[in-house]
Amino acid sequence: MTNNGNDIQAYNLSVIDESGDDFTTTNQTITYYVSDGDSEFEPGGDDGNALSFTTATNDLGKDLTYFVVIERDIPTGLNDEDRDDLTLLAETLEPSTAGASAGDAVVADADNENSISGAAENVLADGAGTSNDSANDGDHSATSAYVAASADLTAVKAVAIFAEDDTGCSTISGPATGTDKYAIPGACVEYTITVANAGGTEATSLKVNDVLPGEIKFVAASASGFTGGSFANPSLPTTLSDCGSVSCAINFEGATLAGGSDATPTVGVITIRALIK
């Protein structure tokens, strides 16, 4: 919220809960911060600590800005992309006055002609923000929304024969290619675990766990499409570990998968290579 006038003003702040949306937030708190003059919101840093709003803000100098924060509780049981539309309405007040709207009445002289009162006059020249205010009335408003966003994960495991021998088995560079290949002793088998996020927000602290069958020897594993993450707890089996003699647990954890949509989910892939005994 910026004072675009040419004098100091205070402001009354109110929130309008718009109709026609999907849910209603509750338990409102309004705070505001004094901007240090740049366009970055830096609460607790360059923009100082939060100031509590009651009936009026502190005085705001011309061309200066307050960052206004509306905090509310969001109910449970929402669907992805459900929204609650809110409009913040700022009413211009006289400096240090909690309740007197700015703007002077027009004074008539003895000849019933308009004149000034002998003091500086407040001329309201604001535009209209939303349907909740009008031009030149000392109010301005803007609408935003709380939008429910959740991760929506699916995981699918597939298997293919990468090669009929160990050629290139330890170098993971993509899915199996070429003509028909057979699951014969010594062939390189490739497992892929594809994790897709169709939700509107990122999935964090992901953990993907798989245990390989005893008929193979582990060769290598890699991950792509995720941010962060590692093969840990336990770490990967050593190369050519006999999964019939030791547990070949593949555990990938601590990863983040960015949000996507039903039409274009974000995909991460775990690729595992092994040799058939």
Secondary structure as GFF3:
##gff-version 3
##sequence-region A 1 277
A	DSSP	beta_strand	10	17	.	.	.	ID=ss1
A	DSSP	beta_strand	26	34	.	.	.	ID=ss2
A	DSSP	beta_strand	51	52	.	.	.	ID=ss3
A	DSSP	beta_strand	66	73	.	.	.	ID=ss4
A	DSSP	beta_strand	83	93	.	.	.	ID=ss5
A	DSSP	beta_strand	107	108	.	.	.	ID=ss6
A	DSSP	beta_strand	114	115	.	.	.	ID=ss7
A	DSSP	beta_strand	139	147	.	.	.	ID=ss8
A	DSSP	beta_strand	153	163	.	.	.	ID=ss9
A	DSSP	beta_strand	188	197	.	.	.	ID=ss10
A	DSSP	beta_strand	203	211	.	.	.	ID=ss11
A	DSSP	beta_strand	216	224	.	.	.	ID=ss12
A	DSSP	beta_strand	227	231	.	.	.	ID=ss13
A	DSSP	beta_strand	249	257	.	.	.	ID=ss14
A	DSSP	beta_strand	266	276	.	.	.	ID=ss15
###
